[in-house]
Amino acid sequence: MNLPDTAATPAGADRTFQVDLRGLVDLLSHHLYSSPRVYLRELLQNAVDALTARHGLEPDAPADAFGIRLYADGSVVRVEDDGVGLTEADVHTFLATIGRSSKRAEGIAEQRGDFIGQFGIGLLSCFLVADEIHVLSRSARTPDARAVEWRGRGDGSYTVRTLPASARPRPGTTVTLTPRADADEWTRPARVHALARHFGSLLRHPVTFDDGTGGAGASVNPEPAPWARTHPTPGARSRALAAYGEEVFGFTPLDTIELDLPAVGLKGIACVLPEAVPAGRRHGHRVHVKGMLLSEQAEEILPEWAFFVRCVVDAESLRPTASRESLYEDDTLAAVREALAERLRAWIARAAASDPDLLGRFLQAHHLAVKSLAVHDDEILRMLLPWLPFETTDGHATLDEFARTHRTVLVTSSVEEFRQVAAIASAAGLGVVNGGYTYDRELVHRLPEIRPEVSVADLDPATLTAHLDPVDRETELAAMAYLALARDALAVFDCDVALRTFQPASAPALLVDSREARHERTRSQLAREQEGGLWGDILGALRQEAPRAQLILNQLNPLVRAAVAIDEPELARTSAEALYGQAAMLSRRPLRPAESSLINRSFLDLLAHALRKDS
C-alpha cells in the first residue's frame, strides 16, 4: 500500500488510501481464491446477477429472453450478457472503487438476496490471468442510454469513455480480457469451455460458448438440473437421478435420496455410497447457489454422522463467504443441516419399513454410520438396533438373532477381552458380544429398551470363571507343587495360577486379565518405583488394591496334564512360563517387553531340554 503525498494536504484533512493493486491481487490469489480459474466463475456470476436485475426491470420478459455468451479463441476471453448494464455514473462509482458492489445501488438493494455475489471484489479476480480488463456496457434503465467503456490495468490506473449507443446496440455488458502469457493454462478455448461447464452447468439463464472457429455456439447448460426435469414414471426418475450422481461422483449409488427444502429454495440429491468408508471421514459435497457452483468440498452442509452419502444441492438462501468457495456458517445453514439430516433419517425409516433388501445392503456397507446415528437418535435406535450386525460368540449376528438364543447378553469392554474369552464362553453356553468397537458397548446396553425380555450385563472375570468347572480334590492336591512353582515363576506379572476344566479341551490355558487391572498394576508399580518423590506421593494417593491376572490351566488338555506331573523344578517353571506366553499371545493384546522376553526364553529352554533328552 502506497502512502499519499501529505505535503499539500492540510493538517486534519481527510485522506484516502492509495491501494497497491498488484499487492491486492497477489493477496487474492494466495489467500482468498483457491485457483486462478475462479476468474471465469466471477465473470459468470456478475453476468447472472446483471440478468437477474434486468428481469427485475422487465418482469414480463420470457425466462430465456436474455442470456450470456462466452468467447475464447486463445488471444482473448470475452463474456457478454444481456443484463441491466451500467451507466457512466455507475462505472465511476463501482468499477473505480475496490470492494464496492453495484448491488448496493439504489433501486436494487432490496433485491440483494436474489444475487449470487455480495462482496464487490469479483472483477479483481480477472487480474489473476490478465493485465488489463476492458468493460463495455450500456444501461437498460434509460432507453436512450449511451455506451460506456472502462479500461482497468493491473497497476491500478483506469480510463473511462462515453461512446455512442451504436458501440453497443443492446443493453448489457461485455467484459474482455487479454490473457497474459503465463495464464495460458486457464484461458485456452478448451479450458474456458470446461470451466464454464464446471461452474455454470446448472445456471437458469442460457449460456453459450464460441471458440472462434466459425461454428455455432455450444450450449454450456443445455438441460435444467436433473431434479427439475419431468419423467414419465417414478422409476425413470430414479434412474435419471442415479445416472446424474454417477456422472458427478464417479460411482453407482446404492440409492438416491431426493432433497427438497422449499423454505430455503434448496433442491438436490444425496447419493448413498455403495461401499463402506472410514468412520468420521467426511466427504465434500457439491453446493450450487442459484445455479452457480460454489464448492465441490462443502463438508458443512451435512452433519458428521452422514458420511455414507455425497450430495449435490442447489440453494437460493445460503450465504457464500467472501471467496464464494464455501458457505457462511449462520442460523440458516444450521437449519438446513438439520433438515437434510431429517431427510436421511426418513430414508432409513422407509427402507426399514418397506425395502428389507435395500436395508440389508445399506447396513452391510454402512453399519458403523448407522450405529453412530443410533447412539444419539432414539427413533433410529428403535428401528434399526435389532438389525445391526455385531461380533458375538455365535459369530457375526444381529442383536435380534442373538437375543433369541441368549436372554442374558454379556458384553465385553474391549476387543482383546472378547478375544480372550470368546471360545471358552461359547463352549460354556454364554452369550457374549464384543463391545470393544466404536459405539457397540453403548448400543448393546440399550437393547432392553427395544427387547424388554432381554437383560444385558458387562462381562467380568468373575462371571467367566464361575462357569468353569473345578477339578476334583485328588487332582488338585496332586498338582499343588506344580501350581506353587508356576505362581512363583509368574509373580513378576502379578499373575495367579489355577487349575480348572473347561471346553474346548484343545485350549491349554486361559489368561483372564482386564485392561483396567493392568493399568492399576502399572500405576502401583510406578508408585513403588517413585516412592518418596512428588509423583510417588500422587500415585500412592491413587493406589488401590491391584487386581491380579489369572492364568487358568485346563485339566482336560493333555499338555496341561503332562505339565502338572513334571517333577523337575526348572522344567516345571519353564513350562508354566510357556503356557503363560501362549495364553498371552492368544489374547491378542499388545505384549509387554518382559512378556516377549519370557516367550523367547521359555521356547529356547524347552528346545534345549528336548535336545538334551534326545541326546
C-alpha positions in Angstrom: 0.0 0.0 0.0 1.4 3.4 -1.0 1.1 6.4 1.3 -0.4 9.6 -0.2 1.7 12.7 -0.6 1.0 14.8 2.6 2.9 17.9 1.6 -0.1 19.6 0.1 -2.6 18.1 2.4 -3.9 20.4 5.2 -3.5 19.1 8.7 -6.6 17.4 9.9 -8.0 16.9 6.4 -9.5 13.6 5.3 -7.1 11.4 3.3 -7.7 8.3 1.1 -5.8 5.1 1.0 -3.7 4.5 -2.1 -4.1 0.8 -3.0 -1.3 -1.2 -4.4 -3.4 -3.2 -6.8 -0.7 -5.7 -7.7 -0.3 -6.5 -4.0 -4.0 -6.8 -3.5 -4.3 -9.2 -6.5 -1.4 -11.2 -5.0 -3.3 -11.4 -1.7 -6.4 -12.6 -3.5 -4.6 -15.2 -5.5 -2.8 -16.7 -2.4 -5.3 -16.2 0.4 -8.8 -15.7 -0.9 -9.2 -17.7 -4.1 -8.0 -21.3 -4.3 -7.0 -21.1 -8.0 -6.9 -18.5 -10.9 -9.7 -20.5 -12.6 -12.2 -18.6 -10.4 -11.9 -15.6 -12.7 -14.4 -17.2 -15.1 -16.8 -18.0 -12.2 -16.7 -14.4 -11.1 -17.4 -13.1 -14.6 -20.3 -15.6 -14.9 -21.6 -14.6 -11.5 -21.6 -10.9 -12.4 -23.4 -11.7 -15.7 -26.0 -13.7 -13.9 -26.6 -11.0 -11.4 -27.0 -8.5 -14.2 -29.6 -10.7 -15.8 -31.4 -11.0 -12.5 -31.6 -7.2 -12.3 -32.7 -7.0 -15.9 -35.6 -9.4 -15.2 -36.5 -7.2 -12.2 -36.9 -4.2 -14.6 -38.8 -6.3 -17.2 -40.7 -9.0 -15.2 -42.8 -9.9 -18.2 -39.9 -10.9 -20.4 -39.6 -14.6 -21.1 -37.2 -16.5 -18.9 -34.8 -17.2 -21.9 -35.1 -13.7 -23.4 -31.7 -12.7 -22.0 -28.6 -14.8 -22.0 -24.8 -15.0 -21.6 -22.3 -15.6 -24.4 -18.7 -16.7 -23.9 -15.9 -16.3 -26.5 -12.3 -17.6 -26.3 -10.0 -18.1 -29.2 -6.6 -18.2 -27.4 -6.0 -14.5 -27.8 -8.9 -13.0 -25.9 -11.6 -14.2 -23.4 -14.9 -12.4 -23.6 -18.1 -12.6 -21.5 -21.1 -10.8 -22.9 -24.5 -10.6 -21.1 -27.9 -9.0 -21.8 -28.2 -7.8 -18.3 -29.1 -4.5 -16.7 -25.8 -2.8 -17.8 -24.1 0.3 -16.3 -24.4 4.0 -16.7 -21.3 6.3 -16.7 -22.1 7.2 -13.1 -22.3 3.5 -12.2 -18.9 2.9 -13.8 -17.2 5.7 -11.8 -18.9 4.6 -8.6 -18.5 0.9 -8.8 -15.7 -0.1 -11.1 -13.3 2.5 -9.8 -13.9 1.7 -6.1 -12.3 -1.5 -4.8 -14.7 -3.6 -2.8 -17.9 -1.7 -3.6 -20.7 -3.6 -5.2 -23.2 -2.3 -7.8 -25.7 -4.5 -6.0 -25.8 -1.8 -3.3 -27.2 0.7 -5.8 -30.5 2.4 -5.0 -33.4 0.5 -6.6 -31.9 -3.0 -6.4 -30.7 -3.1 -2.8 -34.0 -4.6 -1.8 -33.3 -7.4 -4.4 -29.9 -8.1 -2.9 -30.9 -11.6 -1.8 -31.5 -12.5 -5.5 -27.8 -12.1 -6.4 -25.0 -14.6 -6.1 -22.3 -12.0 -5.5 -22.4 -9.9 -2.3 -18.9 -8.5 -1.9 -18.0 -6.4 -4.9 -14.4 -7.7 -5.5 -15.0 -10.4 -8.1 -13.9 -8.3 -11.0 -10.4 -8.1 -9.5 -10.0 -11.9 -9.9 -9.6 -11.2 -13.6 -6.2 -9.7 -12.9 -5.1 -13.2 -11.9 -4.9 -14.0 -15.6 -4.8 -10.7 -17.4 -3.1 -7.3 -17.0 -6.0 -5.3 -18.5 -9.8 -5.6 -18.2 -12.0 -4.0 -20.8 -15.6 -3.4 -20.0 -18.2 -2.1 -22.5 -21.7 -1.5 -21.0 -25.0 0.1 -21.8 -27.7 0.6 -19.2 -31.2 -0.9 -19.7 -32.6 1.7 -17.2 -32.7 4.5 -19.7 -33.9 3.9 -23.3 -31.5 6.4 -24.9 -28.5 5.5 -22.7 -25.1 5.8 -24.3 -22.4 3.1 -24.1 -19.6 3.4 -21.5 -16.1 2.0 -21.9 -13.9 1.3 -18.9 -10.3 0.0 -19.1 -8.6 -1.1 -15.9 -5.0 -2.0 -15.6 -3.0 -4.1 -13.1 -1.0 -1.0 -12.0 -4.3 0.5 -10.6 -4.9 3.0 -13.3 -8.1 3.1 -15.4 -9.8 5.2 -18.1 -13.5 5.9 -18.8 -15.0 7.0 -22.1 -18.6 7.6 -23.2 -19.3 6.2 -26.6 -22.3 6.4 -29.0 -25.1 4.0 -28.4 -24.1 2.2 -31.7 -20.9 1.0 -29.9 -23.3 -1.4 -28.1 -26.7 -1.5 -29.8 -28.4 -3.5 -27.0 -28.3 -3.1 -23.2 -25.9 -5.3 -21.3 -22.2 -5.6 -20.6 -19.2 -7.1 -22.4 -16.0 -7.9 -20.4 -12.9 -8.7 -22.5 -9.6 -9.9 -21.1 -6.3 -10.1 -23.0 -4.6 -13.0 -21.2 -1.0 -12.9 -20.0 1.4 -15.5 -21.5 1.7 -17.2 -18.1 -2.1 -17.7 -17.9 -2.4 -19.8 -21.0 -3.4 -22.8 -18.8 -6.6 -21.1 -17.8 -7.5 -19.2 -20.9 -7.2 -21.7 -23.7 -10.6 -22.2 -25.5 -11.0 -25.8 -24.4 -10.2 -24.9 -20.8 -12.6 -21.9 -20.8 -15.4 -24.1 -22.1 -14.6 -26.8 -19.5 -14.6 -24.1 -16.7 -17.9 -22.7 -18.0 -19.4 -26.2 -17.8 -17.9 -26.8 -14.4 -19.3 -23.7 -12.8 -22.4 -23.0 -14.9 -24.0 -26.3 -15.8 -27.0 -25.6 -13.6 -27.5 -21.9 -14.3 -31.1 -20.9 -15.1 -30.1 -18.4 -17.8 -29.0 -19.7 -21.3 -25.2 -19.7 -21.6 -23.3 -20.4 -24.9 -19.7 -20.8 -25.8 -17.9 -19.9 -29.0 -14.2 -20.9 -29.7 -13.9 -18.6 -32.7 -13.7 -21.4 -35.3 -16.9 -20.3 -37.0 -19.2 -23.0 -35.7 -22.4 -22.4 -33.8 -22.1 -21.6 -30.2 -22.2 -24.6 -27.9 -24.6 -24.6 -25.0 -23.0 -24.7 -21.6 -26.2 -25.6 -19.8 -28.4 -27.3 -22.3 -30.6 -29.0 -19.7 -32.1 -27.9 -16.4 -31.0 -29.6 -13.2 -32.0 -33.3 -13.2 -34.4 -32.8 -10.3 -36.1 -30.0 -12.2 -36.9 -32.3 -15.2 -40.1 -34.3 -15.7 -40.0 -38.0 -16.1 -42.8 -40.4 -17.3 -42.6 -42.7 -14.2 -41.0 -42.7 -10.7 -38.7 -45.5 -11.9 -37.4 -43.4 -14.8 -36.9 -40.5 -12.4 -34.9 -42.7 -10.0 -32.7 -44.0 -12.8 -32.1 -40.5 -14.2 -31.0 -39.2 -10.7 -28.8 -42.2 -10.2 -27.2 -41.6 -13.6 -26.5 -38.0 -12.7 -25.0 -39.0 -9.4 -22.7 -41.5 -11.2 -21.7 -38.8 -13.7 -20.8 -36.3 -11.0 -19.2 -38.6 -8.4 -17.9 -41.5 -10.4 -19.7 -44.3 -8.6 -23.1 -46.0 -9.0 -25.2 -45.0 -6.0 -26.7 -47.7 -3.8 -29.7 -45.4 -3.8 -30.5 -41.7 -4.4 -32.4 -39.6 -2.0 -34.2 -36.5 -3.3 -33.7 -33.4 -1.2 -36.3 -30.6 -1.3 -36.4 -27.7 1.3 -38.8 -25.1 -0.1 -38.2 -22.7 2.8 -34.7 -22.0 1.6 -35.2 -22.9 -2.1 -33.0 -26.0 -1.8 -33.2 -28.9 -4.2 -30.8 -31.8 -5.0 -30.0 -35.4 -4.4 -28.0 -37.4 -1.9 -26.2 -40.4 -3.3 -25.7 -43.3 -1.0 -22.2 -44.7 -1.3 -22.1 -48.4 -2.3 -19.1 -49.2 -0.1 -18.1 -48.5 3.5 -15.9 -45.5 4.3 -13.7 -45.0 7.4 -15.6 -43.7 10.4 -15.5 -40.0 10.7 -14.2 -39.4 7.2 -16.3 -36.6 5.8 -16.9 -36.3 2.0 -17.1 -33.0 0.3 -20.5 -32.1 -1.3 -21.2 -30.1 -4.4 -23.1 -27.0 -3.5 -24.6 -24.6 -6.0 -26.1 -21.3 -5.1 -28.7 -20.1 -7.6 -27.3 -22.5 -10.1 -23.6 -21.4 -9.8 -21.2 -24.0 -8.4 -20.0 -22.7 -5.1 -17.9 -25.6 -3.8 -17.1 -29.3 -4.5 -15.9 -29.8 -0.9 -18.6 -28.3 1.2 -18.5 -30.6 4.3 -20.6 -28.3 6.4 -23.9 -29.0 4.6 -24.4 -32.3 6.4 -23.8 -33.5 10.0 -20.7 -35.5 10.7 -22.5 -38.8 11.0 -23.8 -38.7 7.4 -20.6 -39.8 5.9 -22.4 -42.5 3.9 -23.8 -40.1 1.3 -22.5 -37.4 -1.1 -24.8 -34.6 -2.1 -25.4 -32.3 -5.0 -27.7 -29.4 -4.0 -28.7 -26.0 -5.4 -29.9 -23.5 -2.9 -31.4 -20.0 -3.0 -30.9 -18.7 0.5 -27.5 -20.0 1.6 -24.8 -17.3 2.0 -21.4 -17.8 0.4 -18.2 -16.5 2.0 -16.2 -13.6 0.5 -14.3 -16.1 -1.7 -17.6 -17.7 -2.8 -15.9 -21.1 -2.4 -17.6 -22.2 0.9 -20.7 -21.5 2.9 -21.1 -18.9 5.7 -21.9 -20.5 9.0 -25.1 -19.0 10.2 -28.5 -20.0 11.6 -29.8 -20.7 8.1 -27.0 -23.2 7.4 -27.6 -24.8 10.7 -31.3 -25.2 10.0 -30.5 -26.6 6.5 -28.1 -29.1 8.0 -30.7 -30.3 10.5 -33.4 -30.5 7.8 -31.2 -32.5 5.5 -30.3 -34.9 8.4 -34.0 -35.4 8.9 -34.4 -36.4 5.2 -31.7 -39.0 5.6 -33.4 -40.4 8.8 -36.7 -40.6 6.8 -35.0 -42.5 4.0 -33.5 -45.1 6.5 -37.0 -45.4 8.1 -38.6 -46.1 4.7 -36.0 -48.7 3.8 -36.5 -50.4 7.2 -40.3 -50.4 6.7 -40.7 -51.3 3.0 -37.4 -52.5 1.4 -35.6 -55.0 3.5 -33.2 -55.9 0.7 -32.1 -52.3 0.3 -31.8 -52.0 4.1 -29.6 -55.1 4.2 -27.3 -53.9 1.5 -27.1 -50.5 3.2 -26.3 -51.9 6.7 -23.7 -54.3 5.2 -21.8 -51.3 3.9 -22.6 -48.6 6.4 -23.5 -50.2 9.8 -20.9 -48.0 11.6 -22.5 -44.8 10.3 -25.9 -46.1 11.5 -24.5 -47.1 14.8 -23.1 -43.6 15.3 -26.6 -42.2 14.5 -28.4 -44.7 16.7 -26.4 -43.7 19.7 -28.0 -40.2 19.7 -31.2 -40.8 17.8 -33.9 -42.8 19.7 -36.1 -43.2 16.6 -33.2 -44.8 14.6 -32.3 -46.9 17.6 -35.8 -48.4 17.8 -36.0 -49.0 14.1 -32.6 -50.5 13.4 -30.8 -51.7 16.6 -32.2 -55.2 16.3 -30.9 -55.3 12.7 -27.4 -54.0 13.2 -24.6 -56.6 13.0 -22.3 -57.3 16.0 -19.4 -59.7 16.7 -20.6 -62.3 19.1 -19.7 -65.7 20.4 -22.2 -67.1 17.8 -20.3 -65.3 15.0 -21.4 -62.1 13.3 -25.1 -61.7 14.0 -27.8 -59.1 14.6 -28.9 -58.4 18.1 -32.3 -59.7 17.2 -31.0 -63.1 16.2 -28.6 -63.2 19.2 -31.3 -62.3 21.7 -33.5 -65.2 20.6 -31.0 -67.7 22.0 -29.5 -65.7 24.8 -31.9 -63.9 27.2 -28.9 -62.7 29.2 -26.4 -60.9 26.9 -22.9 -60.3 28.2 -20.8 -57.6 26.7 -17.0 -57.0 26.9 -15.5 -53.6 27.2 -12.6 -54.2 24.8 -11.8 -56.3 21.7 -8.9 -58.0 23.5 -11.2 -59.1 26.3 -13.6 -60.6 23.9 -10.9 -62.5 22.1 -9.6 -63.8 25.4 -12.9 -65.4 26.4 -14.8 -66.0 23.1 -14.0 -69.7 22.5 -14.4 -70.6 26.2 -17.5 -68.6 26.8 -19.1 -70.1 23.7 -18.3 -73.6 24.9 -19.8 -72.7 28.3 -23.0 -71.6 26.7 -22.5 -67.9 27.5 -23.8 -65.3 25.0 -21.1 -62.6 24.7 -21.0 -59.6 22.4 -17.8 -57.8 21.5 -18.3 -54.3 22.9 -14.8 -53.1 22.1 -15.7 -51.4 18.8 -16.9 -47.9 18.4 -20.5 -47.4 19.7 -21.0 -51.2 20.2 -21.0 -51.5 24.0 -23.2 -48.5 24.5 -25.7 -49.8 21.9 -25.8 -53.3 23.4 -26.7 -51.8 26.8 -29.7 -50.1 25.2 -31.1 -53.4 23.8 -33.6 -53.8 26.8 -35.2 -50.6 25.6 -36.2 -52.5 22.5 -36.4 -56.0 23.8 -37.5 -55.8 27.5 -37.3 -59.5 27.9 -33.5 -59.4 27.4 -31.1 -58.4 30.1 -27.6 -57.0 29.4 -24.6 -57.0 31.7 -20.8 -56.4 31.5 -18.7 -59.5 31.4 -16.1 -59.5 34.1 -13.5 -62.3 35.0 -15.6 -63.5 38.0 -18.6 -64.2 35.7 -16.5 -66.2 33.3 -14.5 -68.2 36.0 -17.8 -69.0 37.7 -18.7 -71.0 34.6 -15.5 -73.1 34.7 -15.7 -76.4 36.5 -13.4 -77.1 39.4 -11.2 -80.2 39.4 -11.7 -82.9 41.9 -9.9 -82.7 45.3 -7.4 -85.5 44.5 -6.3 -83.9 41.2 -5.9 -80.5 42.8 -3.7 -82.0 45.6 -1.5 -83.8 43.1 -1.0 -80.5 41.2 -0.2 -78.4 44.3 3.6 -78.5 43.9 3.4 -77.5 40.2 0.9 -74.7 40.8 3.2 -73.3 43.5 6.2 -73.3 41.1 4.0 -71.7 38.4 2.8 -68.9 40.7 6.4 -68.2 41.8 7.5 -68.0 38.1 4.7 -65.7 37.1 4.7 -63.5 40.2 6.6 -60.8 38.2 3.5 -60.4 36.1 1.2 -60.2 39.2 -0.5 -63.4 37.9 -2.2 -66.1 39.9 -2.5 -69.7 38.6 -5.5 -72.0 38.9 -6.5 -75.4 37.6 -10.0 -75.9 36.1 -11.8 -77.9 33.5 -13.4 -76.2 30.5 -14.2 -76.6 26.9 -12.8 -76.7 24.4 -10.3 -79.2 25.6 -7.8 -78.1 22.8 -7.3 -74.8 24.8 -4.5 -75.4 27.3 -4.9 -72.2 29.2 -6.9 -69.0 29.6 -5.4 -65.7 30.7 -8.0 -63.6 32.4 -6.8 -60.0 32.7 -8.7 -56.8 32.0 -7.2 -53.6 30.7 -8.2 -51.7 33.9 -6.4 -54.3 36.0 -3.2 -53.9 34.0 -3.4 -50.1 34.3 -3.9 -50.4 38.1 -0.9 -52.7 38.4 1.2 -50.4 36.3 0.3 -47.4 38.5 1.1 -49.4 41.6 4.5 -50.3 40.2 5.3 -46.7 39.3 4.3 -45.6 42.8 6.7 -48.1 44.3 9.5 -47.0 42.0 8.9 -43.3 42.7 8.4 -43.8 46.4 9.3 -40.7 48.3 9.1 -38.3 45.4 6.3 -36.0 44.3 5.0 -38.5 41.7 5.2 -41.3 44.2 3.0 -39.4 46.6 0.5 -38.6 43.9 0.4 -42.2 42.6 0.3 -43.5 46.1 -2.8 -41.5 46.9 -4.5 -43.1 43.9 -3.3 -46.6 44.8 -5.9 -49.3 45.1 -5.6 -53.0 45.8 -4.3 -54.1 42.4 -6.4 -56.9 40.9 -4.3 -59.8 39.8 -4.3 -61.5 36.4 -5.2 -65.2 36.4 -3.8 -68.0 34.3 -6.4 -70.8 34.3 -4.9 -74.1 33.2 -7.3 -76.6 31.6 -7.1 -80.1 33.1 -8.9 -81.5 30.1 -5.9 -80.6 27.9 -3.3 -83.4 27.5 -0.4 -80.9 27.5 -1.5 -79.5 30.8 -1.9 -82.9 32.4 1.6 -83.7 31.4 2.9 -80.4 32.7 1.4 -80.7 36.2 3.1 -84.1 36.5 6.7 -82.7 35.9 8.9 -83.4 38.9 11.9 -81.4 37.7 11.5 -77.8 39.2 13.3 -75.8 36.4 11.4 -77.6 33.7 8.1 -77.1 35.6 8.9 -73.3 35.8 9.7 -73.2 32.1 6.5 -75.0 31.1 4.4 -72.6 33.2 6.1 -69.6 31.5 5.5 -71.1 28.1 1.8 -71.7 28.9 1.5 -68.1 30.1 3.2 -66.8 26.9 0.9 -68.8 24.7 -2.2 -67.6 26.5 -1.0 -64.0 26.3 -0.5 -64.3 22.6 -3.9 -65.8 22.1 -5.4 -62.8 23.9 -4.1 -60.7 21.0 -3.3 -57.8 23.3 0.0 -55.9 23.0 2.7 -57.8 24.7 4.9 -56.0 27.3 8.7 -56.3 26.7 9.0 -58.6 29.7 6.4 -60.9 28.2 8.1 -61.0 24.8 11.4 -61.9 26.6 9.7 -64.6 28.6 8.2 -66.2 25.5 11.5 -66.3 23.7 13.4 -67.6 26.7 10.8 -70.3 27.5 10.8 -71.5 23.9 14.6 -71.8 23.8 14.7 -73.5 27.2 12.1 -76.1 26.2 14.0 -76.7 22.9 17.3 -77.1 24.7 15.6 -79.6 27.1 14.2 -81.6 24.2 17.6 -81.7 22.5 19.3 -82.9 25.8 16.7 -85.6 26.2 17.1 -86.9 22.7 20.9 -86.9 23.0 
